[in-house]
Amino acid sequence: MSTPEPAEFSPPDTATIAAQNDAFRRFACLGITPDQPIQGRLVVTQSLIGADDGFMTEAVQATGAFDTFEPENDPAGWHDFGAVTIRGETVYWKIDLYEADSDFRCGAEAPDNPETTIRVLTVMMARDW
């Protein structure tokens, strides 16, 4: 009896993940409908909710408009993290990718497949990090 050969690993497509993350972020924050359905949730931290006078809305909109990706702030090229400044306060955002049927317990096995991946976009005050 021979041992089966392991399936050949194919790394996920970085450009596809970045495009999907950008599309989801724009949809979740700005309401811009993506070309294809992308599953996900937008979460904001309690301190962002508690900020005054429209701050949370500004932060979410700035997150949706963010497009300054550089090797220093996006080393993997996935467009999954950023920082914006609102009224002198730093706000971070982060996209995590999960297996769609895992109740957010397992990372996405094929993060470039929108049918099996669910995204969670968290927007937070830098002090929440």
Order of alpha helices (4+ residues) and beta strands (2+ residues): alpha-beta-alpha-alpha-beta-beta-beta
